[in-house]
Amino acid sequence: MPAEETECETMNKPKVVVGMSGGVDSSVAAWLLKEQGYDVIGVTMQIWQDEEKEAVEESGGCCGLSAVDDARRVAWDLGIPYYVMNFKEEFRENVIDYFVDEYRNGRTPNPCIACNRYVKWESLLKRSLDIGADYIATGHYARIEQLENGRYALRMSVTAAKDQTYALYNLTQYQLAHTLMPVGAYSKDQIREIADRINLKVAHKPDSQEICFIPDHDYAKFIEENTGKELPRGNFVDLDGNVLGQHEGITHYTVGQRKGLNLSMGHPVFVTEIRPETNEVVIGNSDDVFSDTLRCNRLNWMAVDGLHGGEMRVNAKIRYSHKGAPCTIREVGEDLVECRFDEPQRAITPGQAVVFYTDTYVAGGGTIL
């Protein structure tokens, strides 16, 4: 372990708490910040619930016990203090409960976005500032800049393939002002090369899966186990209301889904709508999944402070993997924006985020209705 700095040497440095998941990105983020002269503290957020050790370990990523082992080893190699902070209650309330409620109400949630805003930032930032830190930092592929209008905004990372600004659109101005994201200036290959060069054992560790608390991807089973309630079967119906068959419960489906419907229609069919009030899943053809308009609420503005009754041309992403599409956004009510795309988009899904970009900056975003 490298020799520790004296207390006088560290007192004059800005202090940053790095959220360390045990992966290569957050590990290199900690090293980069130390190289830039920050007083770095490593923290792993304990967010897993009270499951058996084997189940927790299987989850991997930021939820597994291996994250603690790997992050602690990296902190030791870098010569920085390391702690584990308990955020189980915050994660249960803001991520798991939200995830379950959204699916039960016929929407498709964004658990990673909720985790970022309310756990990784809101909760971690508060605790970090309470212990005297100036900033928190993560290994996300994004950049933070203060614009000429004085507002802080996310800028897309230098590598579009790994850009994570979509999942971070909901951060507040206060959170952005107290956040560092050093990894956003590098490609994934460059980050792994740095990790190799400084001999980090996590240099080639695989990326964690998207939804870390459901390792088998069986969302419906997870929801039933967490509520103790099995949602009833209901009807598949076509756009005219004709019954086509029975579904397994609305938590099994999302807009745009084709596989797993078990409907013999003689041609491919897709989920076009979920109606929790009548327990129906609406089925249509491929053309029926496209739309050129959406509405969104729960707005968060970033590069701009709102539309102020006007319109704005942006590029909008309707899911993490969406490349984005040109559109016009305008206010149609309080905390309500309409987005009209130049071309119809596939599977605009209630509950998912729509994020607005102007050039390479996040202008804002909201939740699709």
C-alpha positions as a Markdown table, in Angstrom:
| # | Residue | x | y | z |
|---|---|---|---|---|
| 1 | Met | 0.0 | 0.0 | 0.0 |
| 2 | Pro | 1.4 | 3.4 | -0.9 |
| 3 | Ala | 2.6 | 5.7 | 2.0 |
| 4 | Glu | -0.3 | 7.8 | 3.4 |
| 5 | Glu | -0.2 | 11.5 | 3.1 |
| 6 | Thr | 0.2 | 13.6 | 6.2 |
| 7 | Glu | -2.9 | 15.3 | 7.7 |
| 8 | Cys | -1.7 | 18.7 | 6.7 |
| 9 | Glu | -1.3 | 17.6 | 3.1 |
| 10 | Thr | -4.8 | 16.3 | 2.8 |
| 11 | Met | -6.5 | 19.2 | 4.7 |
| 12 | Asn | -5.8 | 21.6 | 1.9 |
| 13 | Lys | -7.2 | 19.4 | -0.8 |
| 14 | Pro | -10.8 | 19.4 | -2.0 |
| 15 | Lys | -12.4 | 16.2 | -0.6 |
| 16 | Val | -14.4 | 13.9 | -2.9 |
| 17 | Val | -16.4 | 10.7 | -2.0 |
| 18 | Val | -16.2 | 8.2 | -4.9 |
| 19 | Gly | -19.0 | 5.7 | -5.2 |
| 20 | Met | -17.1 | 2.5 | -5.8 |
| 21 | Ser | -19.1 | -0.4 | -7.3 |
| 22 | Gly | -16.0 | -2.7 | -7.5 |
| 23 | Gly | -16.0 | -2.3 | -11.3 |
| 24 | Val | -13.3 | -0.9 | -13.5 |
| 25 | Asp | -15.0 | 2.5 | -14.2 |
| 26 | Ser | -15.5 | 3.7 | -10.6 |
| 27 | Ser | -12.0 | 2.3 | -9.7 |
| 28 | Val | -10.3 | 4.3 | -12.4 |
| 29 | Ala | -12.4 | 7.3 | -11.5 |
| 30 | Ala | -11.0 | 7.2 | -8.0 |
| 31 | Trp | -7.4 | 7.0 | -9.4 |
| 32 | Leu | -8.0 | 9.8 | -11.8 |
| 33 | Leu | -9.3 | 12.1 | -9.1 |
| 34 | Lys | -6.4 | 11.2 | -6.8 |
| 35 | Glu | -4.0 | 12.1 | -9.6 |
| 36 | Gln | -5.8 | 15.4 | -10.1 |
| 37 | Gly | -5.0 | 16.3 | -6.5 |
| 38 | Tyr | -8.3 | 15.5 | -4.7 |
| 39 | Asp | -8.5 | 14.0 | -1.2 |
| 40 | Val | -10.3 | 10.8 | -2.3 |
| 41 | Ile | -12.5 | 8.6 | -0.1 |
| 42 | Gly | -14.0 | 5.4 | -1.5 |
| 43 | Val | -17.5 | 4.3 | -0.5 |
| 44 | Thr | -19.6 | 1.3 | -1.5 |
| 45 | Met | -23.3 | 1.7 | -1.1 |
| 46 | Gln | -24.9 | -1.3 | 0.7 |
| 47 | Ile | -28.3 | -1.4 | -1.1 |
| 48 | Trp | -29.0 | -5.2 | -1.1 |
| 49 | Gln | -31.8 | -6.3 | 1.0 |
| 50 | Asp | -31.9 | -9.1 | 3.7 |
| 51 | Glu | -31.5 | -12.1 | 1.4 |
| 52 | Glu | -29.4 | -15.1 | 1.8 |
| 53 | Lys | -25.7 | -14.5 | 1.1 |
| 54 | Glu | -25.8 | -16.8 | -1.9 |
| 55 | Ala | -28.6 | -14.8 | -3.5 |
| 56 | Val | -26.9 | -11.5 | -2.8 |
| 57 | Glu | -23.6 | -12.8 | -4.3 |
| 58 | Glu | -25.3 | -14.0 | -7.4 |
| 59 | Ser | -26.7 | -10.5 | -8.1 |
| 60 | Gly | -23.2 | -9.2 | -8.8 |
| 61 | Gly | -22.7 | -5.6 | -10.0 |
| 62 | Cys | -23.3 | -2.9 | -7.5 |
| 63 | Cys | -25.7 | -5.1 | -5.4 |
| 64 | Gly | -23.4 | -8.1 | -4.8 |
| 65 | Leu | -21.0 | -8.8 | -1.9 |
| 66 | Ser | -18.2 | -9.1 | -4.4 |
| 67 | Ala | -18.6 | -5.4 | -5.0 |
| 68 | Val | -17.4 | -4.7 | -1.5 |
| 69 | Asp | -14.4 | -7.1 | -1.8 |
| 70 | Asp | -13.3 | -5.7 | -5.1 |
| 71 | Ala | -13.8 | -2.1 | -4.1 |
| 72 | Arg | -11.9 | -2.6 | -0.8 |
| 73 | Arg | -9.0 | -4.2 | -2.7 |
| 74 | Val | -8.9 | -1.3 | -5.2 |
| 75 | Ala | -9.0 | 1.3 | -2.4 |
| 76 | Trp | -6.1 | -0.5 | -0.6 |
| 77 | Asp | -4.1 | -0.5 | -3.9 |
| 78 | Leu | -4.8 | 3.2 | -4.4 |
| 79 | Gly | -4.0 | 4.1 | -0.8 |
| 80 | Ile | -7.3 | 5.8 | -0.1 |
| 81 | Pro | -9.7 | 5.3 | 2.9 |
| 82 | Tyr | -12.7 | 3.0 | 2.2 |
| 83 | Tyr | -16.1 | 2.6 | 3.8 |
| 84 | Val | -19.4 | 0.7 | 3.3 |
| 85 | Met | -22.5 | 2.9 | 3.9 |
| 86 | Asn | -25.9 | 1.3 | 4.4 |
| 87 | Phe | -28.6 | 2.6 | 2.0 |
| 88 | Lys | -30.9 | -0.4 | 2.2 |
| 89 | Glu | -33.9 | 1.6 | 3.4 |
| 90 | Glu | -33.5 | 4.3 | 0.7 |
| 91 | Phe | -33.0 | 1.7 | -2.0 |
| 92 | Arg | -36.1 | -0.2 | -0.9 |
| 93 | Glu | -38.3 | 2.9 | -0.9 |
| 94 | Asn | -37.1 | 4.7 | -3.9 |
| 95 | Val | -36.2 | 1.9 | -6.3 |
| 96 | Ile | -37.7 | -1.5 | -5.4 |
| 97 | Asp | -41.1 | -0.2 | -4.2 |
| 98 | Tyr | -41.2 | 2.2 | -7.2 |
| 99 | Phe | -40.3 | -0.6 | -9.6 |
| 100 | Val | -43.1 | -2.8 | -8.3 |
| 101 | Asp | -45.7 | -0.1 | -8.2 |
| 102 | Glu | -45.0 | 1.0 | -11.8 |
| 103 | Tyr | -45.3 | -2.5 | -13.2 |
| 104 | Arg | -48.5 | -3.2 | -11.3 |
| 105 | Asn | -50.0 | 0.0 | -12.8 |
| 106 | Gly | -49.2 | -1.0 | -16.3 |
| 107 | Arg | -46.1 | 1.1 | -16.8 |
| 108 | Thr | -42.4 | 0.2 | -17.5 |
| 109 | Pro | -40.2 | 1.8 | -14.9 |
| 110 | Asn | -36.6 | 3.0 | -15.0 |
| 111 | Pro | -35.1 | 1.7 | -11.8 |
| 112 | Cys | -31.5 | 2.8 | -12.6 |
| 113 | Ile | -32.7 | 6.4 | -13.1 |
| 114 | Ala | -34.6 | 6.3 | -9.8 |
| 115 | Cys | -31.5 | 4.8 | -8.1 |
| 116 | Asn | -29.2 | 7.5 | -9.5 |
| 117 | Arg | -31.4 | 10.4 | -8.5 |
| 118 | Tyr | -32.6 | 9.4 | -5.1 |
| 119 | Val | -30.0 | 6.9 | -3.8 |
| 120 | Lys | -26.6 | 7.4 | -5.5 |
| 121 | Trp | -27.0 | 11.2 | -5.5 |
| 122 | Glu | -29.6 | 12.5 | -3.0 |
| 123 | Ser | -28.7 | 10.1 | -0.2 |
| 124 | Leu | -25.0 | 9.7 | -0.8 |
| 125 | Leu | -24.4 | 13.4 | -1.5 |
| 126 | Lys | -26.2 | 14.4 | 1.8 |
| 127 | Arg | -24.1 | 11.9 | 3.8 |
| 128 | Ser | -20.9 | 12.9 | 2.0 |
| 129 | Leu | -21.4 | 16.6 | 2.6 |
| 130 | Asp | -22.3 | 15.9 | 6.2 |
| 131 | Ile | -18.8 | 14.4 | 6.7 |
| 132 | Gly | -17.1 | 17.3 | 5.2 |
| 133 | Ala | -16.8 | 16.3 | 1.5 |
| 134 | Asp | -16.9 | 18.9 | -1.2 |
| 135 | Tyr | -18.1 | 16.5 | -4.0 |
| 136 | Ile | -19.2 | 13.0 | -4.8 |
| 137 | Ala | -18.0 | 11.2 | -7.9 |
| 138 | Thr | -18.9 | 8.2 | -9.9 |
| 139 | Gly | -17.6 | 6.2 | -12.8 |
| 140 | His | -20.4 | 7.2 | -15.2 |
| 141 | Tyr | -19.7 | 7.9 | -18.9 |
| 142 | Ala | -20.9 | 11.5 | -18.9 |
| 143 | Arg | -19.4 | 15.0 | -18.4 |
| 144 | Ile | -20.6 | 17.9 | -16.3 |
| 145 | Glu | -20.2 | 21.5 | -17.5 |
| 146 | Gln | -21.4 | 24.9 | -16.3 |
| 147 | Leu | -22.9 | 26.7 | -19.3 |
| 148 | Glu | -22.8 | 30.4 | -20.2 |
| 149 | Asn | -26.3 | 30.8 | -18.8 |
| 150 | Gly | -24.9 | 29.7 | -15.4 |
| 151 | Arg | -26.7 | 26.3 | -15.4 |
| 152 | Tyr | -25.0 | 23.0 | -14.9 |
| 153 | Ala | -25.7 | 20.4 | -17.6 |
| 154 | Leu | -24.7 | 16.9 | -18.5 |
| 155 | Arg | -22.7 | 16.6 | -21.7 |
| 156 | Met | -22.5 | 13.3 | -23.6 |
| 157 | Ser | -19.3 | 11.4 | -23.0 |
| 158 | Val | -16.6 | 11.3 | -25.7 |
| 159 | Thr | -17.7 | 7.8 | -26.6 |
| 160 | Ala | -21.3 | 7.5 | -27.8 |
| 161 | Ala | -21.3 | 3.7 | -27.3 |
| 162 | Lys | -21.0 | 4.1 | -23.5 |
| 163 | Asp | -22.7 | 7.4 | -23.0 |
| 164 | Gln | -24.9 | 7.3 | -19.8 |
| 165 | Thr | -26.4 | 10.7 | -19.8 |
| 166 | Tyr | -29.9 | 9.3 | -20.4 |
| 167 | Ala | -29.9 | 7.5 | -17.1 |
| 168 | Leu | -28.7 | 10.7 | -15.3 |
| 169 | Tyr | -31.1 | 13.3 | -16.8 |
| 170 | Asn | -33.0 | 13.7 | -13.5 |
| 171 | Leu | -30.1 | 15.1 | -11.5 |
| 172 | Thr | -30.7 | 18.5 | -10.0 |
| 173 | Gln | -28.6 | 21.6 | -10.4 |
| 174 | Tyr | -27.4 | 21.3 | -6.8 |
| 175 | Gln | -26.4 | 17.7 | -7.3 |
| 176 | Leu | -24.6 | 18.5 | -10.5 |
| 177 | Ala | -22.7 | 21.3 | -8.9 |
| 178 | His | -21.3 | 18.9 | -6.3 |
| 179 | Thr | -20.5 | 16.0 | -8.7 |
| 180 | Leu | -17.4 | 15.0 | -10.6 |
| 181 | Met | -17.4 | 12.5 | -13.5 |
| 182 | Pro | -13.9 | 12.0 | -14.7 |
| 183 | Val | -14.5 | 8.9 | -16.7 |
| 184 | Gly | -16.7 | 10.8 | -19.3 |
| 185 | Ala | -13.6 | 12.1 | -21.0 |
| 186 | Tyr | -12.4 | 8.6 | -21.9 |
| 187 | Ser | -13.5 | 5.6 | -23.9 |
| 188 | Lys | -14.1 | 2.3 | -22.3 |
| 189 | Asp | -11.0 | 0.9 | -23.9 |
| 190 | Gln | -8.9 | 3.8 | -22.5 |
| 191 | Ile | -10.3 | 3.2 | -19.0 |
| 192 | Arg | -9.4 | -0.5 | -19.2 |
| 193 | Glu | -5.9 | 0.5 | -20.5 |
| 194 | Ile | -5.4 | 2.8 | -17.5 |
| 195 | Ala | -6.5 | 0.1 | -15.1 |
| 196 | Asp | -4.1 | -2.3 | -16.7 |
| 197 | Arg | -1.3 | 0.2 | -16.5 |
| 198 | Ile | -1.8 | 0.8 | -12.8 |
| 199 | Asn | -2.2 | -2.9 | -12.1 |
| 200 | Leu | -5.8 | -2.9 | -10.9 |
| 201 | Lys | -7.2 | -6.5 | -10.6 |
| 202 | Val | -10.6 | -5.3 | -11.9 |
| 203 | Ala | -9.2 | -4.1 | -15.2 |
| 204 | His | -11.1 | -6.7 | -17.2 |
| 205 | Lys | -14.0 | -7.3 | -14.9 |
| 206 | Pro | -17.3 | -7.5 | -17.0 |
| 207 | Asp | -19.8 | -4.7 | -16.8 |
| 208 | Ser | -22.6 | -5.2 | -14.3 |
| 209 | Gln | -26.1 | -6.1 | -15.5 |
| 210 | Glu | -28.7 | -3.4 | -16.0 |
| 211 | Ile | -31.2 | -4.3 | -13.2 |
| 212 | Cys | -28.9 | -5.7 | -10.5 |
| 213 | Phe | -31.6 | -6.7 | -8.0 |
| 214 | Ile | -33.3 | -9.2 | -10.4 |
| 215 | Pro | -30.5 | -11.4 | -11.7 |
| 216 | Asp | -32.8 | -13.9 | -13.4 |
| 217 | His | -34.7 | -11.1 | -15.3 |
| 218 | Asp | -38.0 | -12.6 | -14.1 |
| 219 | Tyr | -39.7 | -9.3 | -13.2 |
| 220 | Ala | -43.2 | -10.8 | -12.7 |
| 221 | Lys | -41.9 | -13.4 | -10.2 |
| 222 | Phe | -39.9 | -10.7 | -8.3 |
| 223 | Ile | -43.0 | -8.5 | -8.1 |
| 224 | Glu | -45.2 | -11.4 | -6.8 |
| 225 | Glu | -42.5 | -12.3 | -4.2 |
| 226 | Asn | -42.3 | -8.7 | -3.0 |
| 227 | Thr | -46.0 | -8.1 | -2.7 |
| 228 | Gly | -47.2 | -11.5 | -1.8 |
| 229 | Lys | -49.9 | -11.1 | -4.5 |
| 230 | Glu | -50.2 | -12.8 | -7.8 |
| 231 | Leu | -51.8 | -10.5 | -10.4 |
| 232 | Pro | -54.8 | -12.2 | -12.0 |
| 233 | Arg | -54.9 | -13.3 | -15.6 |
| 234 | Gly | -56.8 | -11.2 | -18.1 |
| 235 | Asn | -57.7 | -10.7 | -21.7 |
| 236 | Phe | -55.6 | -10.0 | -24.7 |
| 237 | Val | -57.7 | -7.7 | -26.9 |
| 238 | Asp | -57.2 | -6.2 | -30.3 |
| 239 | Leu | -57.6 | -2.5 | -31.1 |
| 240 | Asp | -61.3 | -2.9 | -31.5 |
| 241 | Gly | -61.7 | -4.7 | -28.1 |
| 242 | Asn | -62.2 | -8.2 | -29.5 |
| 243 | Val | -60.8 | -10.8 | -27.1 |
| 244 | Leu | -57.9 | -12.8 | -28.6 |
| 245 | Gly | -56.9 | -14.9 | -25.6 |
| 246 | Gln | -55.7 | -14.8 | -22.0 |
| 247 | His | -52.5 | -13.2 | -20.7 |
| 248 | Glu | -50.6 | -14.2 | -17.6 |
| 249 | Gly | -50.9 | -10.9 | -15.7 |
| 250 | Ile | -50.0 | -7.4 | -16.8 |
| 251 | Thr | -46.6 | -7.4 | -15.1 |
| 252 | His | -45.4 | -9.9 | -17.7 |
| 253 | Tyr | -45.7 | -7.4 | -20.6 |
| 254 | Thr | -44.4 | -4.1 | -21.9 |
| 255 | Val | -45.2 | -2.0 | -24.9 |
| 256 | Gly | -43.5 | -3.2 | -28.1 |
| 257 | Gln | -43.1 | -6.8 | -26.8 |
| 258 | Arg | -43.5 | -9.6 | -29.4 |
| 259 | Lys | -42.0 | -12.7 | -27.7 |
| 260 | Gly | -43.7 | -14.6 | -25.0 |
| 261 | Leu | -47.3 | -13.7 | -26.0 |
| 262 | Asn | -48.3 | -17.3 | -27.0 |
| 263 | Leu | -50.8 | -16.0 | -29.5 |
| 264 | Ser | -51.3 | -17.9 | -32.7 |
| 265 | Met | -52.4 | -15.1 | -35.1 |
| 266 | Gly | -50.6 | -16.3 | -38.2 |
| 267 | His | -48.4 | -13.2 | -38.3 |
| 268 | Pro | -46.2 | -11.3 | -35.8 |
| 269 | Val | -48.2 | -9.3 | -33.2 |
| 270 | Phe | -47.0 | -6.8 | -30.6 |
| 271 | Val | -48.2 | -5.3 | -27.3 |
| 272 | Thr | -49.4 | -1.8 | -28.1 |
| 273 | Glu | -51.0 | -0.8 | -24.8 |
| 274 | Ile | -51.5 | -2.1 | -21.2 |
| 275 | Arg | -54.7 | -1.2 | -19.4 |
| 276 | Pro | -54.5 | -1.9 | -15.7 |
| 277 | Glu | -58.0 | -0.5 | -15.0 |
| 278 | Thr | -59.5 | -3.3 | -17.1 |
| 279 | Asn | -56.7 | -5.8 | -16.8 |
| 280 | Glu | -56.3 | -5.9 | -20.6 |
| 281 | Val | -53.2 | -6.1 | -22.8 |
| 282 | Val | -53.9 | -4.6 | -26.2 |
| 283 | Ile | -52.4 | -6.4 | -29.2 |
| 284 | Gly | -51.7 | -4.9 | -32.7 |
| 285 | Asn | -49.5 | -5.2 | -35.8 |
| 286 | Ser | -46.0 | -3.8 | -36.2 |
| 287 | Asp | -47.4 | -0.5 | -37.6 |
| 288 | Asp | -49.5 | 0.0 | -34.5 |
| 289 | Val | -46.5 | 0.2 | -32.3 |
| 290 | Phe | -45.3 | 3.4 | -34.0 |
| 291 | Ser | -46.3 | 6.9 | -32.9 |
| 292 | Asp | -45.0 | 10.4 | -33.6 |
| 293 | Thr | -46.3 | 12.0 | -30.4 |
| 294 | Leu | -45.8 | 11.6 | -26.7 |
| 295 | Arg | -46.6 | 13.5 | -23.5 |
| 296 | Cys | -44.4 | 13.5 | -20.4 |
| 297 | Asn | -44.5 | 14.9 | -16.9 |
| 298 | Arg | -42.2 | 14.9 | -13.8 |
| 299 | Leu | -40.0 | 17.2 | -15.8 |
| 300 | Asn | -36.4 | 18.0 | -14.9 |
| 301 | Trp | -34.7 | 20.8 | -16.7 |
| 302 | Met | -30.9 | 20.9 | -17.0 |
| 303 | Ala | -29.2 | 23.0 | -19.8 |
| 304 | Val | -32.3 | 25.3 | -19.8 |
| 305 | Asp | -34.7 | 26.3 | -17.0 |
| 306 | Gly | -37.8 | 25.4 | -18.9 |
| 307 | Leu | -39.7 | 26.3 | -22.1 |
| 308 | His | -41.6 | 29.3 | -20.6 |
| 309 | Gly | -44.6 | 28.7 | -22.9 |
| 310 | Gly | -42.5 | 28.4 | -26.1 |
| 311 | Glu | -41.3 | 25.6 | -28.3 |
| 312 | Met | -37.8 | 24.0 | -28.7 |
| 313 | Arg | -36.2 | 21.8 | -31.2 |
| 314 | Val | -34.3 | 18.9 | -29.6 |
| 315 | Asn | -33.1 | 15.4 | -30.2 |
| 316 | Ala | -35.1 | 13.0 | -27.9 |
| 317 | Lys | -34.3 | 9.6 | -26.6 |
| 318 | Ile | -37.2 | 7.4 | -25.5 |
| 319 | Arg | -35.2 | 4.6 | -24.0 |
| 320 | Tyr | -31.5 | 3.9 | -23.1 |
| 321 | Ser | -30.8 | 2.1 | -26.3 |
| 322 | His | -32.6 | 4.6 | -28.5 |
| 323 | Lys | -30.3 | 6.6 | -30.8 |
| 324 | Gly | -32.5 | 9.7 | -30.5 |
| 325 | Ala | -34.7 | 11.4 | -33.0 |
| 326 | Pro | -35.4 | 15.1 | -33.9 |
| 327 | Cys | -38.6 | 16.5 | -32.5 |
| 328 | Thr | -40.3 | 19.7 | -31.3 |
| 329 | Ile | -41.3 | 20.0 | -27.6 |
| 330 | Arg | -43.8 | 22.5 | -26.2 |
| 331 | Glu | -45.6 | 23.1 | -22.9 |
| 332 | Val | -49.2 | 21.9 | -22.9 |
| 333 | Gly | -49.9 | 22.3 | -19.2 |
| 334 | Glu | -48.3 | 22.6 | -15.8 |
| 335 | Asp | -45.5 | 20.0 | -15.6 |
| 336 | Leu | -46.6 | 18.7 | -18.9 |
| 337 | Val | -44.8 | 18.7 | -22.2 |
| 338 | Glu | -45.8 | 17.4 | -25.6 |
| 339 | Cys | -43.1 | 16.0 | -27.9 |
| 340 | Arg | -43.8 | 15.7 | -31.6 |
| 341 | Phe | -41.3 | 13.7 | -33.6 |
| 342 | Asp | -40.4 | 14.4 | -37.2 |
| 343 | Glu | -40.8 | 10.6 | -37.9 |
| 344 | Pro | -42.9 | 8.0 | -36.0 |
| 345 | Gln | -41.0 | 6.2 | -33.3 |
| 346 | Arg | -41.3 | 2.6 | -32.2 |
| 347 | Ala | -42.7 | 1.5 | -28.8 |
| 348 | Ile | -43.1 | 4.8 | -26.9 |
| 349 | Thr | -43.5 | 3.3 | -23.5 |
| 350 | Pro | -45.4 | 4.8 | -20.5 |
| 351 | Gly | -43.1 | 4.9 | -17.4 |
| 352 | Gln | -39.9 | 5.2 | -19.4 |
| 353 | Ala | -37.9 | 8.4 | -19.5 |
| 354 | Val | -37.7 | 10.7 | -22.5 |
| 355 | Val | -34.6 | 12.8 | -22.5 |
| 356 | Phe | -34.1 | 16.0 | -24.6 |
| 357 | Tyr | -30.7 | 16.8 | -26.1 |
| 358 | Thr | -29.5 | 20.1 | -27.6 |
| 359 | Asp | -26.3 | 19.5 | -29.4 |
| 360 | Thr | -24.4 | 17.2 | -27.0 |
| 361 | Tyr | -26.0 | 18.6 | -23.8 |
| 362 | Val | -29.0 | 17.3 | -21.9 |
| 363 | Ala | -31.7 | 20.0 | -22.0 |
| 364 | Gly | -34.0 | 18.1 | -19.7 |
| 365 | Gly | -36.4 | 15.2 | -19.7 |
| 366 | Gly | -39.5 | 13.7 | -18.1 |
| 367 | Thr | -41.5 | 10.5 | -17.6 |
| 368 | Ile | -43.6 | 9.3 | -20.6 |
| 369 | Leu | -47.3 | 9.2 | -19.9 |
